[in-house]
């Protein structure tokens, strides 16, 4: 199971929530089956519905 905190630590060059979404999509495409959101993304543009948006990105609902 991949955790959001692991993605954030390994991709410290990400500067916004909008940059994070494609990274989540790439992780899902690489074959990862489970994703846990254990921390809130630390970006000023993180929306209130950030969990729904990241889940949609991971499950392929966002193209």
PDB file as gemmi writes it, atoms N, CA and C in Angstrom:
CRYST1    1.000    1.000    1.000  90.00  90.00  90.00 P 1                      
ATOM      1  N   UNK A   1       0.838  -1.175   0.000  1.00  0.00           N  
ATOM      2  CA  UNK A   1       0.000   0.000   0.000  1.00  0.00           C  
ATOM      3  C   UNK A   1       0.883   1.237   0.000  1.00  0.00           C  
ATOM      4  N   UNK A   2       0.617   2.106  -0.939  1.00  0.00           N  
ATOM      5  CA  UNK A   2       1.370   3.346  -1.035  1.00  0.00           C  
ATOM      6  C   UNK A   2       0.651   4.440  -0.264  1.00  0.00           C  
ATOM      7  N   UNK A   3       1.403   5.204   0.496  1.00  0.00           N  
ATOM      8  CA  UNK A   3       0.834   6.299   1.282  1.00  0.00           C  
ATOM      9  C   UNK A   3       1.139   7.634   0.604  1.00  0.00           C  
ATOM     10  N   UNK A   4       0.232   8.568   0.756  1.00  0.00           N  
ATOM     11  CA  UNK A   4       0.428   9.905   0.205  1.00  0.00           C  
ATOM     12  C   UNK A   4       1.700  10.533   0.763  1.00  0.00           C  
ATOM     13  N   UNK A   5       1.984  10.310   2.026  1.00  0.00           N  
ATOM     14  CA  UNK A   5       3.200  10.885   2.619  1.00  0.00           C  
ATOM     15  C   UNK A   5       4.450  10.396   1.896  1.00  0.00           C  
ATOM     16  N   UNK A   6       4.470   9.145   1.449  1.00  0.00           N  
ATOM     17  CA  UNK A   6       5.621   8.612   0.712  1.00  0.00           C  
ATOM     18  C   UNK A   6       5.768   9.311  -0.640  1.00  0.00           C  
ATOM     19  N   UNK A   7       4.648   9.584  -1.292  1.00  0.00           N  
ATOM     20  CA  UNK A   7       4.688  10.294  -2.575  1.00  0.00           C  
ATOM     21  C   UNK A   7       5.222  11.708  -2.376  1.00  0.00           C  
ATOM     22  N   UNK A   8       4.763  12.375  -1.324  1.00  0.00           N  
ATOM     23  CA  UNK A   8       5.209  13.752  -1.063  1.00  0.00           C  
ATOM     24  C   UNK A   8       6.699  13.807  -0.738  1.00  0.00           C  
ATOM     25  N   UNK A   9       7.186  12.850   0.030  1.00  0.00           N  
ATOM     26  CA  UNK A   9       8.611  12.817   0.385  1.00  0.00           C  
ATOM     27  C   UNK A   9       9.474  12.537  -0.840  1.00  0.00           C  
ATOM     28  N   UNK A  10       9.028  11.643  -1.693  1.00  0.00           N  
ATOM     29  CA  UNK A  10       9.840  11.279  -2.853  1.00  0.00           C  
ATOM     30  C   UNK A  10       9.685  12.241  -4.027  1.00  0.00           C  
ATOM     31  N   UNK A  11       8.763  13.184  -3.927  1.00  0.00           N  
ATOM     32  CA  UNK A  11       8.552  14.176  -4.995  1.00  0.00           C  
ATOM     33  C   UNK A  11       8.522  15.575  -4.395  1.00  0.00           C  
ATOM     34  N   UNK A  12       9.601  15.954  -3.741  1.00  0.00           N  
ATOM     35  CA  UNK A  12       9.640  17.233  -3.040  1.00  0.00           C  
ATOM     36  C   UNK A  12       9.654  18.437  -3.971  1.00  0.00           C  
ATOM     37  N   UNK A  13       9.801  18.193  -5.269  1.00  0.00           N  
ATOM     38  CA  UNK A  13       9.792  19.298  -6.225  1.00  0.00           C  
ATOM     39  C   UNK A  13       8.376  19.747  -6.575  1.00  0.00           C  
ATOM     40  N   UNK A  14       7.367  19.011  -6.160  1.00  0.00           N  
ATOM     41  CA  UNK A  14       5.978  19.403  -6.407  1.00  0.00           C  
ATOM     42  C   UNK A  14       5.681  20.647  -5.571  1.00  0.00           C  
ATOM     43  N   UNK A  15       5.097  21.651  -6.227  1.00  0.00           N  
ATOM     44  CA  UNK A  15       4.844  22.916  -5.544  1.00  0.00           C  
ATOM     45  C   UNK A  15       3.373  23.275  -5.412  1.00  0.00           C  
ATOM     46  N   UNK A  16       2.477  22.444  -5.978  1.00  0.00           N  
ATOM     47  CA  UNK A  16       1.061  22.761  -5.887  1.00  0.00           C  
ATOM     48  C   UNK A  16       0.230  21.489  -5.956  1.00  0.00           C  
ATOM     49  N   UNK A  17      -1.012  21.607  -5.535  1.00  0.00           N  
ATOM     50  CA  UNK A  17      -1.922  20.469  -5.594  1.00  0.00           C  
ATOM     51  C   UNK A  17      -2.138  20.025  -7.031  1.00  0.00           C  
ATOM     52  N   UNK A  18      -2.238  20.992  -7.941  1.00  0.00           N  
ATOM     53  CA  UNK A  18      -2.445  20.658  -9.353  1.00  0.00           C  
ATOM     54  C   UNK A  18      -1.276  19.875  -9.936  1.00  0.00           C  
ATOM     55  N   UNK A  19      -0.075  20.056  -9.416  1.00  0.00           N  
ATOM     56  CA  UNK A  19       1.075  19.272  -9.859  1.00  0.00           C  
ATOM     57  C   UNK A  19       1.060  17.873  -9.243  1.00  0.00           C  
ATOM     58  N   UNK A  20       0.400  17.736  -8.106  1.00  0.00           N  
ATOM     59  CA  UNK A  20       0.339  16.443  -7.421  1.00  0.00           C  
ATOM     60  C   UNK A  20      -0.583  15.455  -8.131  1.00  0.00           C  
ATOM     61  N   UNK A  21      -1.689  15.932  -8.688  1.00  0.00           N  
ATOM     62  CA  UNK A  21      -2.683  15.050  -9.304  1.00  0.00           C  
ATOM     63  C   UNK A  21      -2.085  14.149 -10.388  1.00  0.00           C  
ATOM     64  N   UNK A  22      -1.297  14.675 -11.354  1.00  0.00           N  
ATOM     65  CA  UNK A  22      -0.716  13.775 -12.358  1.00  0.00           C  
ATOM     66  C   UNK A  22       0.265  12.755 -11.776  1.00  0.00           C  
ATOM     67  N   UNK A  23       0.916  13.099 -10.686  1.00  0.00           N  
ATOM     68  CA  UNK A  23       1.822  12.152 -10.030  1.00  0.00           C  
ATOM     69  C   UNK A  23       1.014  10.986  -9.461  1.00  0.00           C  
ATOM     70  N   UNK A  24      -0.122  11.297  -8.858  1.00  0.00           N  
ATOM     71  CA  UNK A  24      -1.000  10.249  -8.330  1.00  0.00           C  
ATOM     72  C   UNK A  24      -1.483   9.357  -9.467  1.00  0.00           C  
ATOM     73  N   UNK A  25      -1.842   9.951 -10.587  1.00  0.00           N  
ATOM     74  CA  UNK A  25      -2.290   9.177 -11.745  1.00  0.00           C  
ATOM     75  C   UNK A  25      -1.174   8.265 -12.251  1.00  0.00           C  
ATOM     76  N   UNK A  26       0.040   8.762 -12.301  1.00  0.00           N  
ATOM     77  CA  UNK A  26       1.166   7.954 -12.768  1.00  0.00           C  
ATOM     78  C   UNK A  26       1.424   6.774 -11.834  1.00  0.00           C  
ATOM     79  N   UNK A  27       1.294   7.006 -10.543  1.00  0.00           N  
ATOM     80  CA  UNK A  27       1.477   5.926  -9.571  1.00  0.00           C  
ATOM     81  C   UNK A  27       0.429   4.838  -9.800  1.00  0.00           C  
ATOM     82  N   UNK A  28      -0.797   5.248 -10.034  1.00  0.00           N  
ATOM     83  CA  UNK A  28      -1.865   4.274 -10.278  1.00  0.00           C  
ATOM     84  C   UNK A  28      -1.595   3.480 -11.553  1.00  0.00           C  
ATOM     85  N   UNK A  29      -1.147   4.162 -12.586  1.00  0.00           N  
ATOM     86  CA  UNK A  29      -0.856   3.484 -13.860  1.00  0.00           C  
ATOM     87  C   UNK A  29       0.322   2.518 -13.751  1.00  0.00           C  
ATOM     88  N   UNK A  30       1.199   2.756 -12.797  1.00  0.00           N  
ATOM     89  CA  UNK A  30       2.370   1.891 -12.641  1.00  0.00           C  
ATOM     90  C   UNK A  30       2.022   0.557 -11.991  1.00  0.00           C  
ATOM     91  N   UNK A  31       0.764   0.401 -11.579  1.00  0.00           N  
ATOM     92  CA  UNK A  31       0.340  -0.876 -11.038  1.00  0.00           C  
ATOM     93  C   UNK A  31       0.023  -0.881  -9.558  1.00  0.00           C  
ATOM     94  N   UNK A  32       0.205   0.236  -8.896  1.00  0.00           N  
ATOM     95  CA  UNK A  32      -0.132   0.298  -7.468  1.00  0.00           C  
ATOM     96  C   UNK A  32      -1.636   0.077  -7.305  1.00  0.00           C  
ATOM     97  N   UNK A  33      -2.017  -0.773  -6.382  1.00  0.00           N  
ATOM     98  CA  UNK A  33      -3.440  -1.117  -6.233  1.00  0.00           C  
ATOM     99  C   UNK A  33      -4.107  -0.415  -5.068  1.00  0.00           C  
ATOM    100  N   UNK A  34      -3.332  -0.020  -4.069  1.00  0.00           N  
ATOM    101  CA  UNK A  34      -3.914   0.587  -2.876  1.00  0.00           C  
ATOM    102  C   UNK A  34      -3.212   1.895  -2.560  1.00  0.00           C  
ATOM    103  N   UNK A  35      -4.003   2.863  -2.131  1.00  0.00           N  
ATOM    104  CA  UNK A  35      -3.506   4.211  -1.878  1.00  0.00           C  
ATOM    105  C   UNK A  35      -4.159   4.722  -0.602  1.00  0.00           C  
ATOM    106  N   UNK A  36      -3.339   5.147   0.325  1.00  0.00           N  
ATOM    107  CA  UNK A  36      -3.849   5.671   1.595  1.00  0.00           C  
ATOM    108  C   UNK A  36      -3.461   7.134   1.729  1.00  0.00           C  
ATOM    109  N   UNK A  37      -4.435   7.948   2.057  1.00  0.00           N  
ATOM    110  CA  UNK A  37      -4.186   9.376   2.255  1.00  0.00           C  
ATOM    111  C   UNK A  37      -3.981   9.619   3.750  1.00  0.00           C  
ATOM    112  N   UNK A  38      -2.729   9.536   4.176  1.00  0.00           N  
ATOM    113  CA  UNK A  38      -2.401   9.625   5.595  1.00  0.00           C  
ATOM    114  C   UNK A  38      -2.046  11.038   6.051  1.00  0.00           C  
ATOM    115  N   UNK A  39      -1.876  11.950   5.109  1.00  0.00           N  
ATOM    116  CA  UNK A  39      -1.600  13.356   5.429  1.00  0.00           C  
ATOM    117  C   UNK A  39      -2.330  14.242   4.424  1.00  0.00           C  
ATOM    118  N   UNK A  40      -2.557  15.479   4.818  1.00  0.00           N  
ATOM    119  CA  UNK A  40      -3.139  16.451   3.901  1.00  0.00           C  
ATOM    120  C   UNK A  40      -1.996  17.097   3.116  1.00  0.00           C  
ATOM    121  N   UNK A  41      -2.148  17.227   1.789  1.00  0.00           N  
ATOM    122  CA  UNK A  41      -1.097  17.881   1.008  1.00  0.00           C  
ATOM    123  C   UNK A  41      -0.842  19.301   1.525  1.00  0.00           C  
ATOM    124  N   UNK A  42       0.421  19.698   1.647  1.00  0.00           N  
ATOM    125  CA  UNK A  42       0.765  20.960   2.306  1.00  0.00           C  
ATOM    126  C   UNK A  42       0.765  22.186   1.391  1.00  0.00           C  
ATOM    127  N   UNK A  43      -0.021  22.163   0.336  1.00  0.00           N  
ATOM    128  CA  UNK A  43       0.024  23.249  -0.642  1.00  0.00           C  
ATOM    129  C   UNK A  43      -1.078  24.268  -0.388  1.00  0.00           C  
ATOM    130  N   UNK A  44      -0.790  25.538  -0.639  1.00  0.00           N  
ATOM    131  CA  UNK A  44      -1.811  26.568  -0.396  1.00  0.00           C  
ATOM    132  C   UNK A  44      -3.055  26.405  -1.273  1.00  0.00           C  
ATOM    133  N   UNK A  45      -2.912  25.748  -2.422  1.00  0.00           N  
ATOM    134  CA  UNK A  45      -4.065  25.585  -3.321  1.00  0.00           C  
ATOM    135  C   UNK A  45      -4.805  24.258  -3.112  1.00  0.00           C  
ATOM    136  N   UNK A  46      -4.505  23.545  -2.019  1.00  0.00           N  
ATOM    137  CA  UNK A  46      -5.199  22.288  -1.742  1.00  0.00           C  
ATOM    138  C   UNK A  46      -6.672  22.587  -1.465  1.00  0.00           C  
ATOM    139  N   UNK A  47      -7.573  22.005  -2.263  1.00  0.00           N  
ATOM    140  CA  UNK A  47      -8.997  22.286  -2.089  1.00  0.00           C  
ATOM    141  C   UNK A  47      -9.590  21.546  -0.891  1.00  0.00           C  
ATOM    142  N   UNK A  48     -10.769  21.968  -0.476  1.00  0.00           N  
ATOM    143  CA  UNK A  48     -11.430  21.311   0.650  1.00  0.00           C  
ATOM    144  C   UNK A  48     -11.751  19.854   0.337  1.00  0.00           C  
ATOM    145  N   UNK A  49     -12.035  19.553  -0.926  1.00  0.00           N  
ATOM    146  CA  UNK A  49     -12.383  18.187  -1.315  1.00  0.00           C  
ATOM    147  C   UNK A  49     -11.158  17.420  -1.838  1.00  0.00           C  
ATOM    148  N   UNK A  50     -10.005  17.682  -1.261  1.00  0.00           N  
ATOM    149  CA  UNK A  50      -8.757  17.099  -1.752  1.00  0.00           C  
ATOM    150  C   UNK A  50      -8.771  15.572  -1.720  1.00  0.00           C  
ATOM    151  N   UNK A  51      -9.408  14.988  -0.725  1.00  0.00           N  
ATOM    152  CA  UNK A  51      -9.445  13.520  -0.655  1.00  0.00           C  
ATOM    153  C   UNK A  51     -10.229  12.936  -1.829  1.00  0.00           C  
ATOM    154  N   UNK A  52     -11.365  13.529  -2.137  1.00  0.00           N  
ATOM    155  CA  UNK A  52     -12.162  13.061  -3.276  1.00  0.00           C  
ATOM    156  C   UNK A  52     -11.404  13.216  -4.582  1.00  0.00           C  
ATOM    157  N   UNK A  53     -10.715  14.335  -4.733  1.00  0.00           N  
ATOM    158  CA  UNK A  53      -9.981  14.579  -5.981  1.00  0.00           C  
ATOM    159  C   UNK A  53      -8.819  13.615  -6.156  1.00  0.00           C  
ATOM    160  N   UNK A  54      -8.096  13.328  -5.085  1.00  0.00           N  
ATOM    161  CA  UNK A  54      -6.981  12.383  -5.197  1.00  0.00           C  
ATOM    162  C   UNK A  54      -7.478  10.964  -5.402  1.00  0.00           C  
ATOM    163  N   UNK A  55      -8.568  10.605  -4.754  1.00  0.00           N  
ATOM    164  CA  UNK A  55      -9.148   9.267  -4.964  1.00  0.00           C  
ATOM    165  C   UNK A  55      -9.601   9.111  -6.413  1.00  0.00           C  
ATOM    166  N   UNK A  56     -10.209  10.154  -6.962  1.00  0.00           N  
ATOM    167  CA  UNK A  56     -10.640  10.112  -8.374  1.00  0.00           C  
ATOM    168  C   UNK A  56      -9.431   9.994  -9.295  1.00  0.00           C  
ATOM    169  N   UNK A  57      -8.368  10.711  -8.985  1.00  0.00           N  
ATOM    170  CA  UNK A  57      -7.155  10.629  -9.814  1.00  0.00           C  
ATOM    171  C   UNK A  57      -6.558   9.223  -9.752  1.00  0.00           C  
ATOM    172  N   UNK A  58      -6.541   8.644  -8.561  1.00  0.00           N  
ATOM    173  CA  UNK A  58      -5.958   7.313  -8.396  1.00  0.00           C  
ATOM    174  C   UNK A  58      -6.802   6.234  -9.067  1.00  0.00           C  
ATOM    175  N   UNK A  59      -8.116   6.367  -8.976  1.00  0.00           N  
ATOM    176  CA  UNK A  59      -8.983   5.317  -9.526  1.00  0.00           C  
ATOM    177  C   UNK A  59      -9.259   5.500 -11.002  1.00  0.00           C  
ATOM    178  N   UNK A  60      -8.740   6.572 -11.604  1.00  0.00           N  
ATOM    179  CA  UNK A  60      -8.867   6.749 -13.043  1.00  0.00           C  
ATOM    180  C   UNK A  60     -10.076   7.538 -13.467  1.00  0.00           C  
ATOM    181  N   UNK A  61     -10.767   8.196 -12.546  1.00  0.00           N  
ATOM    182  CA  UNK A  61     -11.945   8.975 -12.897  1.00  0.00           C  
ATOM    183  C   UNK A  61     -11.593  10.340 -13.457  1.00  0.00           C  
ATOM    184  N   UNK A  62     -10.339  10.766 -13.286  1.00  0.00           N  
ATOM    185  CA  UNK A  62      -9.878  12.040 -13.823  1.00  0.00           C  
ATOM    186  C   UNK A  62      -8.902  11.744 -14.942  1.00  0.00           C  
ATOM    187  N   UNK A  63      -9.097  12.333 -16.073  1.00  0.00           N  
ATOM    188  CA  UNK A  63      -8.210  12.063 -17.219  1.00  0.00           C  
ATOM    189  C   UNK A  63      -7.299  13.229 -17.488  1.00  0.00           C  
TER     190      UNK A  63                                                      
END                                                                             
